[in-house]
Amino acid sequence: MLTIRETAKRLNVSERTVRNLINAGRLSHHRIGVGRGVIRISEDALHDHLSACKVDLPHRRNSHRRGHRPVRHLKL
């Protein structure tokens, strides 16, 4: 189980970003202890979050075959 700090380091983001992901319900976590407890993130929850964030881009060579015109630079 990872702390917020460890999770932030793994994702290369701030601890505030990790807390925002948790508060938005986008990153599963566990609260352990009494009262508010401490927040811990499992390796599986981190992996699931990264999988959900993955963006698949089309290959540049094939993009014009799908109805996209190639980008051309403007001449001013």
Secondary structure by P-SEA (a helix, b strand, c coil): cccaaaaaaaacccaaaaaaaaaaccbbbbbccccccbbbbcaaaaaaaaaaabbbbcccccccccccccbbbbcc
